[in-house]
Amino acid sequence: MSSSAERFSVMRTSLSWLSVLLIASAVTSTTLAEDRLSVYVVNYPLKYFAERIGAEHVSVEFPVPAGEDPAFWKPTAEMIAAYQRADLILLNGASYAKWIATATLARSRLVDTSREFADHLVAGGNVTHSHGNTGAHAHGNFAFTTWLDFNQAAAQAKAVMEALARMRPDIRASFERNFEVLQSEFMALDAELNVMARKAANRPLLASHPVYQYLARRYALNIKSLHWEPDRVPEESEWTRLAAMQREHAAKWIIWEQAPLEASVQRLNAMGIGSVVFSPAANQPERGDFMTVMRANVANLGRALD
């Protein structure tokens, strides 16, 4: 009897401790969730930067629907209200996310991540055209895919780190460590692309769309842009313009934002032009993440520069 009573006592003590541990774990999880900074962003690169740097200390929202161009997306009133409730709103700058200019948002919560190099933004040419689900639109006064210069991407990530650290100075060291790892990855990509570009100095290239200005400037790439959409075959007049362009800019490769239709690929091949994909990754990819997409981009571009 005494042995059974002892076993029961031990079991009851163990269950009591288990209950305490479960309650403590639940309280800790709730506290962590409540302590997370609410961060809203205007494109996927910023979401990736914030999640890499903030880790478990942030809850990052990128509400742009799949298939929408974040640069020209127009949020509903309810979505703007969600941005207003955020602790931080990460902006890309360079005329990105046009809706920001007319929305009422607390200036103290806005972080322009490209502010450090605002004096070195590339003029966008104010070209009007249409693609995707956004209809006709103008690219505005500045080229805005700033992160395709990996040195600038690192600067934007640093701005994210500094903003998080201002909100939570008690864990600044954690944010700094995470940023340093991310920065080293950007610098590795930057160095790799610089080496490839130097070997192919001034080689003519085409781009399906004018989104590679910062890529071209940083890595001294000789790119001329078309206005071709990957999900449709260009009209005959566009092929005629391409043939005329080829006489002065004899490119053997065209860079696409996403995989083009096979009919376009085959006709380009007949003209002696190959196709490679260099995705800006403004939207969250279906597979992988921002860094895996950029590594694939560099490898793809290597085919055109080899």
VEXDOFI-282370 format. One record per residue (C-alpha): residue in three letters; residue number from 1; y, z, x. Coordinates in pm, whole numbers, plus 50000, padded with zeros to 5 digits. Layout:
<nodes>
r: Ala | k: NUM | y: Y | z: Z | x: X
...
</nodes>
This chain:
<nodes>
r: Met | k: 1 | y: 50000 | z: 50000 | x: 50000
r: Ser | k: 2 | y: 50236 | z: 50096 | x: 50277
r: Ser | k: 3 | y: 50163 | z: 49763 | x: 50451
r: Ser | k: 4 | y: 50247 | z: 49569 | x: 50133
r: Ala | k: 5 | y: 50562 | z: 49771 | x: 50084
r: Glu | k: 6 | y: 50669 | z: 49702 | x: 50441
r: Arg | k: 7 | y: 50606 | z: 49331 | x: 50399
r: Phe | k: 8 | y: 50806 | z: 49332 | x: 50076
r: Ser | k: 9 | y: 51091 | z: 49518 | x: 50245
r: Val | k: 10 | y: 51098 | z: 49268 | x: 50532
r: Met | k: 11 | y: 51091 | z: 48978 | x: 50288
r: Arg | k: 12 | y: 51374 | z: 49128 | x: 50083
r: Thr | k: 13 | y: 51580 | z: 49183 | x: 50399
r: Ser | k: 14 | y: 51519 | z: 48822 | x: 50510
r: Leu | k: 15 | y: 51621 | z: 48689 | x: 50170
r: Ser | k: 16 | y: 51934 | z: 48902 | x: 50180
r: Trp | k: 17 | y: 52030 | z: 48760 | x: 50520
r: Leu | k: 18 | y: 51951 | z: 48407 | x: 50399
r: Ser | k: 19 | y: 52181 | z: 48460 | x: 50103
r: Val | k: 20 | y: 52455 | z: 48583 | x: 50333
r: Leu | k: 21 | y: 52413 | z: 48281 | x: 50561
r: Leu | k: 22 | y: 52418 | z: 48038 | x: 50268
r: Ile | k: 23 | y: 52731 | z: 48198 | x: 50125
r: Ala | k: 24 | y: 52898 | z: 48195 | x: 50467
r: Ser | k: 25 | y: 52804 | z: 47831 | x: 50515
r: Ala | k: 26 | y: 52943 | z: 47738 | x: 50174
r: Val | k: 27 | y: 53266 | z: 47926 | x: 50243
r: Thr | k: 28 | y: 53298 | z: 47759 | x: 50585
r: Ser | k: 29 | y: 53241 | z: 47412 | x: 50436
r: Thr | k: 30 | y: 53497 | z: 47479 | x: 50164
r: Thr | k: 31 | y: 53749 | z: 47608 | x: 50418
r: Leu | k: 32 | y: 53700 | z: 47304 | x: 50642
r: Ala | k: 33 | y: 53748 | z: 47070 | x: 50347
r: Glu | k: 34 | y: 54064 | z: 47253 | x: 50243
r: Asp | k: 35 | y: 54199 | z: 47247 | x: 50600
r: Arg | k: 36 | y: 54156 | z: 46872 | x: 50645
r: Leu | k: 37 | y: 54472 | z: 46670 | x: 50668
r: Ser | k: 38 | y: 54505 | z: 46413 | x: 50393
r: Val | k: 39 | y: 54590 | z: 46082 | x: 50563
r: Tyr | k: 40 | y: 54660 | z: 45754 | x: 50385
r: Val | k: 41 | y: 54680 | z: 45427 | x: 50580
r: Val | k: 42 | y: 54787 | z: 45067 | x: 50517
r: Asn | k: 43 | y: 54507 | z: 44887 | x: 50702
r: Tyr | k: 44 | y: 54159 | z: 44944 | x: 50838
r: Pro | k: 45 | y: 54250 | z: 44965 | x: 51210
r: Leu | k: 46 | y: 54466 | z: 45269 | x: 51134
r: Lys | k: 47 | y: 54187 | z: 45423 | x: 50932
r: Tyr | k: 48 | y: 53953 | z: 45380 | x: 51226
r: Phe | k: 49 | y: 54204 | z: 45526 | x: 51473
r: Ala | k: 50 | y: 54271 | z: 45829 | x: 51251
r: Glu | k: 51 | y: 53902 | z: 45898 | x: 51194
r: Arg | k: 52 | y: 53814 | z: 45863 | x: 51562
r: Ile | k: 53 | y: 54097 | z: 46093 | x: 51669
r: Gly | k: 54 | y: 54102 | z: 46338 | x: 51378
r: Ala | k: 55 | y: 53723 | z: 46359 | x: 51332
r: Glu | k: 56 | y: 53628 | z: 46642 | x: 51096
r: His | k: 57 | y: 53988 | z: 46760 | x: 51070
r: Val | k: 58 | y: 54107 | z: 46464 | x: 50860
r: Ser | k: 59 | y: 54029 | z: 46294 | x: 50533
r: Val | k: 60 | y: 54143 | z: 45933 | x: 50563
r: Glu | k: 61 | y: 54198 | z: 45701 | x: 50266
r: Phe | k: 62 | y: 54238 | z: 45323 | x: 50285
r: Pro | k: 63 | y: 54252 | z: 45220 | x: 49917
r: Val | k: 64 | y: 54298 | z: 44843 | x: 49951
r: Pro | k: 65 | y: 54012 | z: 44670 | x: 49762
r: Ala | k: 66 | y: 53767 | z: 44455 | x: 49957
r: Gly | k: 67 | y: 53881 | z: 44094 | x: 49967
r: Glu | k: 68 | y: 54251 | z: 44182 | x: 49939
r: Asp | k: 69 | y: 54482 | z: 44119 | x: 50235
r: Pro | k: 70 | y: 54624 | z: 44466 | x: 50317
r: Ala | k: 71 | y: 54945 | z: 44311 | x: 50450
r: Phe | k: 72 | y: 55030 | z: 44173 | x: 50103
r: Trp | k: 73 | y: 54843 | z: 44409 | x: 49870
r: Lys | k: 74 | y: 55051 | z: 44563 | x: 49590
r: Pro | k: 75 | y: 54939 | z: 44913 | x: 49487
r: Thr | k: 76 | y: 54957 | z: 45042 | x: 49131
r: Ala | k: 77 | y: 55191 | z: 45326 | x: 49037
r: Glu | k: 78 | y: 54891 | z: 45562 | x: 49040
r: Met | k: 79 | y: 54801 | z: 45456 | x: 49392
r: Ile | k: 80 | y: 55156 | z: 45500 | x: 49514
r: Ala | k: 81 | y: 55143 | z: 45851 | x: 49368
r: Ala | k: 82 | y: 54829 | z: 45916 | x: 49575
r: Tyr | k: 83 | y: 55015 | z: 45805 | x: 49889
r: Gln | k: 84 | y: 55300 | z: 46040 | x: 49793
r: Arg | k: 85 | y: 55060 | z: 46337 | x: 49788
r: Ala | k: 86 | y: 54925 | z: 46267 | x: 50139
r: Asp | k: 87 | y: 55008 | z: 46486 | x: 50437
r: Leu | k: 88 | y: 55059 | z: 46174 | x: 50650
r: Ile | k: 89 | y: 55107 | z: 45804 | x: 50578
r: Leu | k: 90 | y: 55023 | z: 45581 | x: 50873
r: Leu | k: 91 | y: 55216 | z: 45253 | x: 50880
r: Asn | k: 92 | y: 55153 | z: 44954 | x: 51101
r: Gly | k: 93 | y: 55517 | z: 44850 | x: 51127
r: Ala | k: 94 | y: 55616 | z: 44490 | x: 51215
r: Ser | k: 95 | y: 55682 | z: 44400 | x: 50848
r: Tyr | k: 96 | y: 55325 | z: 44493 | x: 50748
r: Ala | k: 97 | y: 55251 | z: 44620 | x: 50393
r: Lys | k: 98 | y: 55554 | z: 44480 | x: 50213
r: Trp | k: 99 | y: 55530 | z: 44732 | x: 49927
r: Ile | k: 100 | y: 55640 | z: 45018 | x: 50155
r: Ala | k: 101 | y: 56001 | z: 44890 | x: 50152
r: Thr | k: 102 | y: 56038 | z: 44949 | x: 49777
r: Ala | k: 103 | y: 55823 | z: 45260 | x: 49728
r: Thr | k: 104 | y: 55959 | z: 45614 | x: 49720
r: Leu | k: 105 | y: 55777 | z: 45796 | x: 49999
r: Ala | k: 106 | y: 55876 | z: 46107 | x: 50192
r: Arg | k: 107 | y: 56019 | z: 45985 | x: 50522
r: Ser | k: 108 | y: 55894 | z: 46299 | x: 50697
r: Arg | k: 109 | y: 55536 | z: 46192 | x: 50627
r: Leu | k: 110 | y: 55572 | z: 45828 | x: 50739
r: Val | k: 111 | y: 55448 | z: 45731 | x: 51085
r: Asp | k: 112 | y: 55536 | z: 45384 | x: 51218
r: Thr | k: 113 | y: 55259 | z: 45342 | x: 51474
r: Ser | k: 114 | y: 55418 | z: 45037 | x: 51640
r: Arg | k: 115 | y: 55756 | z: 45200 | x: 51689
r: Glu | k: 116 | y: 55700 | z: 45242 | x: 52065
r: Phe | k: 117 | y: 55702 | z: 44865 | x: 52117
r: Ala | k: 118 | y: 55934 | z: 44768 | x: 51830
r: Asp | k: 119 | y: 56163 | z: 44588 | x: 52077
r: His | k: 120 | y: 55875 | z: 44361 | x: 52177
r: Leu | k: 121 | y: 55754 | z: 44240 | x: 51839
r: Val | k: 122 | y: 55690 | z: 43867 | x: 51807
r: Ala | k: 123 | y: 55902 | z: 43671 | x: 51559
r: Gly | k: 124 | y: 55677 | z: 43558 | x: 51274
r: Gly | k: 125 | y: 55857 | z: 43241 | x: 51171
r: Asn | k: 126 | y: 55868 | z: 43338 | x: 50801
r: Val | k: 127 | y: 55596 | z: 43082 | x: 50717
r: Thr | k: 128 | y: 55498 | z: 43065 | x: 50346
r: His | k: 129 | y: 55145 | z: 42970 | x: 50243
r: Ser | k: 130 | y: 54846 | z: 43110 | x: 50055
r: His | k: 131 | y: 54498 | z: 43237 | x: 50134
r: Gly | k: 132 | y: 54240 | z: 43479 | x: 50002
r: Asn | k: 133 | y: 54312 | z: 43663 | x: 49677
r: Thr | k: 134 | y: 54681 | z: 43724 | x: 49742
r: Gly | k: 135 | y: 54824 | z: 43384 | x: 49645
r: Ala | k: 136 | y: 55137 | z: 43238 | x: 49804
r: His | k: 137 | y: 55320 | z: 43464 | x: 50044
r: Ala | k: 138 | y: 55540 | z: 43462 | x: 50353
r: His | k: 139 | y: 55434 | z: 43622 | x: 50679
r: Gly | k: 140 | y: 55783 | z: 43767 | x: 50723
r: Asn | k: 141 | y: 56012 | z: 43820 | x: 51018
r: Phe | k: 142 | y: 55749 | z: 43952 | x: 51258
r: Ala | k: 143 | y: 55390 | z: 43881 | x: 51350
r: Phe | k: 144 | y: 55204 | z: 44191 | x: 51237
r: Thr | k: 145 | y: 54850 | z: 44190 | x: 51380
r: Thr | k: 146 | y: 54984 | z: 44410 | x: 51658
r: Trp | k: 147 | y: 54647 | z: 44570 | x: 51742
r: Leu | k: 148 | y: 54501 | z: 44241 | x: 51874
r: Asp | k: 149 | y: 54681 | z: 44326 | x: 52196
r: Phe | k: 150 | y: 54448 | z: 44608 | x: 52303
r: Asn | k: 151 | y: 54724 | z: 44773 | x: 52504
r: Gln | k: 152 | y: 54933 | z: 44792 | x: 52186
r: Ala | k: 153 | y: 54631 | z: 44915 | x: 51991
r: Ala | k: 154 | y: 54608 | z: 45206 | x: 52234
r: Ala | k: 155 | y: 54979 | z: 45276 | x: 52182
r: Gln | k: 156 | y: 54929 | z: 45280 | x: 51805
r: Ala | k: 157 | y: 54633 | z: 45514 | x: 51843
r: Lys | k: 158 | y: 54850 | z: 45744 | x: 52056
r: Ala | k: 159 | y: 55111 | z: 45751 | x: 51779
r: Val | k: 160 | y: 54836 | z: 45856 | x: 51538
r: Met | k: 161 | y: 54727 | z: 46132 | x: 51777
r: Glu | k: 162 | y: 55082 | z: 46262 | x: 51815
r: Ala | k: 163 | y: 55134 | z: 46266 | x: 51438
r: Leu | k: 164 | y: 54813 | z: 46462 | x: 51380
r: Ala | k: 165 | y: 54901 | z: 46705 | x: 51659
r: Arg | k: 166 | y: 55242 | z: 46772 | x: 51505
r: Met | k: 167 | y: 55069 | z: 46866 | x: 51181
r: Arg | k: 168 | y: 54799 | z: 47076 | x: 51351
r: Pro | k: 169 | y: 54926 | z: 47191 | x: 51692
r: Asp | k: 170 | y: 54647 | z: 47451 | x: 51705
r: Ile | k: 171 | y: 54387 | z: 47176 | x: 51760
r: Arg | k: 172 | y: 54599 | z: 46934 | x: 51962
r: Ala | k: 173 | y: 54353 | z: 46952 | x: 52252
r: Ser | k: 174 | y: 54075 | z: 46817 | x: 52029
r: Phe | k: 175 | y: 54292 | z: 46528 | x: 51913
r: Glu | k: 176 | y: 54389 | z: 46450 | x: 52272
r: Arg | k: 177 | y: 54027 | z: 46442 | x: 52390
r: Asn | k: 178 | y: 53926 | z: 46207 | x: 52111
r: Phe | k: 179 | y: 54224 | z: 45983 | x: 52180
r: Glu | k: 180 | y: 54143 | z: 45962 | x: 52550
r: Val | k: 181 | y: 53791 | z: 45837 | x: 52473
r: Leu | k: 182 | y: 53927 | z: 45577 | x: 52230
r: Gln | k: 183 | y: 54196 | z: 45472 | x: 52477
r: Ser | k: 184 | y: 53936 | z: 45418 | x: 52750
r: Glu | k: 185 | y: 53744 | z: 45185 | x: 52518
r: Phe | k: 186 | y: 54058 | z: 44984 | x: 52448
r: Met | k: 187 | y: 54139 | z: 44960 | x: 52819
r: Ala | k: 188 | y: 53787 | z: 44836 | x: 52891
r: Leu | k: 189 | y: 53826 | z: 44557 | x: 52635
r: Asp | k: 190 | y: 54173 | z: 44479 | x: 52769
r: Ala | k: 191 | y: 54043 | z: 44445 | x: 53124
r: Glu | k: 192 | y: 53747 | z: 44231 | x: 53018
r: Leu | k: 193 | y: 53962 | z: 43991 | x: 52820
r: Asn | k: 194 | y: 54220 | z: 43967 | x: 53099
r: Val | k: 195 | y: 53950 | z: 43864 | x: 53347
r: Met | k: 196 | y: 53815 | z: 43596 | x: 53112
r: Ala | k: 197 | y: 54163 | z: 43464 | x: 53031
r: Arg | k: 198 | y: 54263 | z: 43432 | x: 53397
r: Lys | k: 199 | y: 53959 | z: 43216 | x: 53463
r: Ala | k: 200 | y: 54064 | z: 42982 | x: 53183
r: Ala | k: 201 | y: 54438 | z: 42978 | x: 53253
r: Asn | k: 202 | y: 54634 | z: 42756 | x: 53012
r: Arg | k: 203 | y: 54322 | z: 42613 | x: 52848
r: Pro | k: 204 | y: 54425 | z: 42463 | x: 52510
r: Leu | k: 205 | y: 54292 | z: 42651 | x: 52207
r: Leu | k: 206 | y: 54343 | z: 42620 | x: 51832
r: Ala | k: 207 | y: 54362 | z: 42896 | x: 51574
r: Ser | k: 208 | y: 54285 | z: 42850 | x: 51207
r: His | k: 209 | y: 54573 | z: 43078 | x: 51113
r: Pro | k: 210 | y: 54888 | z: 43218 | x: 51278
r: Val | k: 211 | y: 54763 | z: 43572 | x: 51333
r: Tyr | k: 212 | y: 54690 | z: 43570 | x: 51707
r: Gln | k: 213 | y: 55043 | z: 43592 | x: 51848
r: Tyr | k: 214 | y: 54991 | z: 43927 | x: 52024
r: Leu | k: 215 | y: 54647 | z: 43824 | x: 52148
r: Ala | k: 216 | y: 54798 | z: 43506 | x: 52294
r: Arg | k: 217 | y: 55093 | z: 43685 | x: 52455
r: Arg | k: 218 | y: 54896 | z: 43969 | x: 52614
r: Tyr | k: 219 | y: 54621 | z: 43747 | x: 52756
r: Ala | k: 220 | y: 54830 | z: 43434 | x: 52824
r: Leu | k: 221 | y: 54626 | z: 43218 | x: 52587
r: Asn | k: 222 | y: 54751 | z: 42867 | x: 52508
r: Ile | k: 223 | y: 54701 | z: 42874 | x: 52129
r: Lys | k: 224 | y: 54843 | z: 42641 | x: 51865
r: Ser | k: 225 | y: 54792 | z: 42751 | x: 51504
r: Leu | k: 226 | y: 54691 | z: 42563 | x: 51193
r: His | k: 227 | y: 54692 | z: 42692 | x: 50834
r: Trp | k: 228 | y: 54325 | z: 42645 | x: 50754
r: Glu | k: 229 | y: 54123 | z: 42877 | x: 50536
r: Pro | k: 230 | y: 53762 | z: 42953 | x: 50633
r: Asp | k: 231 | y: 53641 | z: 42943 | x: 50271
r: Arg | k: 232 | y: 53748 | z: 42585 | x: 50201
r: Val | k: 233 | y: 53718 | z: 42248 | x: 50371
r: Pro | k: 234 | y: 54060 | z: 42116 | x: 50481
r: Glu | k: 235 | y: 54207 | z: 41819 | x: 50299
r: Glu | k: 236 | y: 54219 | z: 41476 | x: 50466
r: Ser | k: 237 | y: 54589 | z: 41513 | x: 50546
r: Glu | k: 238 | y: 54507 | z: 41828 | x: 50745
r: Trp | k: 239 | y: 54240 | z: 41648 | x: 50945
r: Thr | k: 240 | y: 54493 | z: 41375 | x: 51019
r: Arg | k: 241 | y: 54743 | z: 41634 | x: 51147
r: Leu | k: 242 | y: 54473 | z: 41791 | x: 51361
r: Ala | k: 243 | y: 54390 | z: 41454 | x: 51518
r: Ala | k: 244 | y: 54759 | z: 41404 | x: 51600
r: Met | k: 245 | y: 54782 | z: 41754 | x: 51748
r: Gln | k: 246 | y: 54476 | z: 41685 | x: 51962
r: Arg | k: 247 | y: 54655 | z: 41404 | x: 52142
r: Glu | k: 248 | y: 54903 | z: 41655 | x: 52289
r: His | k: 249 | y: 54696 | z: 41972 | x: 52277
r: Ala | k: 250 | y: 54340 | z: 41871 | x: 52363
r: Ala | k: 251 | y: 54166 | z: 42190 | x: 52251
r: Lys | k: 252 | y: 53787 | z: 42210 | x: 52255
r: Trp | k: 253 | y: 53767 | z: 42531 | x: 52050
r: Ile | k: 254 | y: 53919 | z: 42671 | x: 51732
r: Ile | k: 255 | y: 53940 | z: 43046 | x: 51662
r: Trp | k: 256 | y: 53871 | z: 43155 | x: 51303
r: Glu | k: 257 | y: 53943 | z: 43486 | x: 51130
r: Gln | k: 258 | y: 53598 | z: 43473 | x: 50972
r: Ala | k: 259 | y: 53304 | z: 43234 | x: 50968
r: Pro | k: 260 | y: 53414 | z: 42895 | x: 50828
r: Leu | k: 261 | y: 53219 | z: 42671 | x: 50595
r: Glu | k: 262 | y: 52946 | z: 42469 | x: 50763
r: Ala | k: 263 | y: 53106 | z: 42143 | x: 50646
r: Ser | k: 264 | y: 53421 | z: 42230 | x: 50842
r: Val | k: 265 | y: 53217 | z: 42329 | x: 51147
r: Gln | k: 266 | y: 53025 | z: 42001 | x: 51146
r: Arg | k: 267 | y: 53334 | z: 41784 | x: 51114
r: Leu | k: 268 | y: 53505 | z: 41977 | x: 51394
r: Asn | k: 269 | y: 53196 | z: 41934 | x: 51609
r: Ala | k: 270 | y: 53217 | z: 41558 | x: 51552
r: Met | k: 271 | y: 53571 | z: 41576 | x: 51697
r: Gly | k: 272 | y: 53443 | z: 41768 | x: 52000
r: Ile | k: 273 | y: 53579 | z: 42103 | x: 51876
r: Gly | k: 274 | y: 53363 | z: 42415 | x: 51862
r: Ser | k: 275 | y: 53425 | z: 42717 | x: 51640
r: Val | k: 276 | y: 53436 | z: 43088 | x: 51729
r: Val | k: 277 | y: 53524 | z: 43391 | x: 51517
r: Phe | k: 278 | y: 53781 | z: 43649 | x: 51627
r: Ser | k: 279 | y: 53821 | z: 43879 | x: 51327
r: Pro | k: 280 | y: 54148 | z: 44077 | x: 51306
r: Ala | k: 281 | y: 53950 | z: 44339 | x: 51110
r: Ala | k: 282 | y: 54244 | z: 44431 | x: 50887
r: Asn | k: 283 | y: 53983 | z: 44513 | x: 50620
r: Gln | k: 284 | y: 53682 | z: 44736 | x: 50672
r: Pro | k: 285 | y: 53389 | z: 44521 | x: 50791
r: Glu | k: 286 | y: 53066 | z: 44502 | x: 50594
r: Arg | k: 287 | y: 52872 | z: 44597 | x: 50908
r: Gly | k: 288 | y: 52974 | z: 44802 | x: 51207
r: Asp | k: 289 | y: 53323 | z: 44935 | x: 51266
r: Phe | k: 290 | y: 53650 | z: 44832 | x: 51427
r: Met | k: 291 | y: 53527 | z: 44873 | x: 51784
r: Thr | k: 292 | y: 53200 | z: 44686 | x: 51730
r: Val | k: 293 | y: 53395 | z: 44401 | x: 51569
r: Met | k: 294 | y: 53639 | z: 44387 | x: 51861
r: Arg | k: 295 | y: 53358 | z: 44384 | x: 52115
r: Ala | k: 296 | y: 53196 | z: 44098 | x: 51925
r: Asn | k: 297 | y: 53534 | z: 43920 | x: 51915
r: Val | k: 298 | y: 53572 | z: 43941 | x: 52292
r: Ala | k: 299 | y: 53218 | z: 43812 | x: 52342
r: Asn | k: 300 | y: 53284 | z: 43524 | x: 52099
r: Leu | k: 301 | y: 53612 | z: 43431 | x: 52266
r: Gly | k: 302 | y: 53430 | z: 43435 | x: 52597
r: Arg | k: 303 | y: 53240 | z: 43126 | x: 52482
r: Ala | k: 304 | y: 53567 | z: 42937 | x: 52442
r: Leu | k: 305 | y: 53707 | z: 43061 | x: 52773
r: Asp | k: 306 | y: 53389 | z: 43023 | x: 52984
</nodes>
